Amino acid sequence: MLVWDNVRLHLTAGMREFIAANAEWLTVFQLPTYAPDLNPQEGIRSLVKRDIGHLAAADLGQITRAVKRKLKMLQYRSEVIDGCLAGTGLVFEA
């Protein structure tokens, strides 16, 4: 499944070719160009930013490690990820 936000940068020939080449198994949901309230990724981003917001990093590597650590923690908390999807009001039907 691909949730595509239609940002101009993402409307490349390569992206269109990828979607066309994988249309057999890939389901694409297109969002309006700017719709953070419909994008579950925004909820994840918010959780990561909240966690590292007060980090006084000595270098970029420290920030990278902190972000990866938070994402790894979220990976095992499906209820949090489901909450980010539910927060959009969108419904996934298999």
Solvent accessible surface area in square Angstrom, and as a share of the most:
residue,aa,sasa,rsa
1,M,123,0.55
2,L,43,0.21
3,V,59,0.34
4,W,15,0.05
5,D,29,0.15
6,N,33,0.17
7,V,55,0.32
8,R,210,0.77
9,L,136,0.68
10,H,67,0.30
11,L,64,0.32
12,T,65,0.38
13,A,68,0.53
14,G,46,0.44
15,M,54,0.24
16,R,131,0.48
17,E,116,0.52
18,F,97,0.41
19,I,30,0.15
20,A,75,0.58
21,A,85,0.66
22,N,29,0.15
23,A,67,0.52
24,E,174,0.78
25,W,162,0.57
26,L,19,0.10
27,T,72,0.42
28,V,46,0.26
29,F,92,0.38
30,Q,105,0.47
31,L,14,0.07
32,P,75,0.47
33,T,85,0.49
34,Y,181,0.69
35,A,14,0.11
36,P,47,0.29
37,D,104,0.54
38,L,50,0.25
39,N,23,0.12
40,P,29,0.18
41,Q,95,0.42
42,E,55,0.25
43,G,24,0.23
44,I,35,0.18
45,R,105,0.38
46,S,54,0.35
47,L,35,0.17
48,V,12,0.07
49,K,123,0.52
50,R,170,0.62
51,D,85,0.44
52,I,35,0.18
53,G,56,0.53
54,H,185,0.83
55,L,69,0.34
56,A,97,0.75
57,A,35,0.27
58,A,98,0.76
59,D,81,0.42
60,L,136,0.68
61,G,28,0.27
62,Q,60,0.27
63,I,67,0.34
64,T,55,0.32
65,R,140,0.51
66,A,6,0.05
67,V,41,0.24
68,K,133,0.56
69,R,143,0.52
70,K,28,0.12
71,L,79,0.39
72,K,110,0.47
73,M,102,0.45
74,L,8,0.04
75,Q,105,0.47
76,Y,156,0.59
77,R,113,0.41
78,S,71,0.46
79,E,105,0.47
80,V,30,0.17
81,I,72,0.37
82,D,88,0.46
83,G,41,0.39
84,C,20,0.12
85,L,61,0.30
86,A,73,0.57
87,G,68,0.65
88,T,18,0.10
89,G,61,0.59
90,L,72,0.36
91,V,119,0.68
92,F,112,0.47
93,E,146,0.65
94,A,135,1.04
